[in-house]
Amino acid sequence: MTNIQKTRVELLKGMNTYMLQLGDETLLGAWFLTGIPDCPDEEDFEFFATDDDEWNYIVRLFGRLTIERRL
């Protein structure tokens, strides 16, 4: 894995932690259903980190969900 991909893994872990700490069941449902799976393992994070399309998708999803929370 490249340094960029390792950084992406750490960012994904942080995004997942943030979503969990929000505790909003509606947002978590969308996050788990269309994004990072519930109880992700290292392979799950690496999947999103090593594929540019998947990475872009999950980052956009995170942005949409966190914006929805503020509305």
Buried (B, 14 or more C-beta within 10 A) or exposed (E): EEEEBEEBBEBBBEBBEEBEEBEBEEBBEBBBEEBBEEEBEEEBBBBBBBBEEBBEBBBEBBEEBBEEEEE
